[in-house]
């Protein structure tokens, strides 16, 4: 997808980007916690 689309013109895309960002951050934290528990 083209990320150069203005945020105002595509609010849905912005929401999706935020959800993806949170998903990635949460996944990374989950991995860190799993590694900590496995030690």
Residue pairs with C-beta under 8 A, 6 or more apart in sequence:
1 13
5 13
7 13
7 14
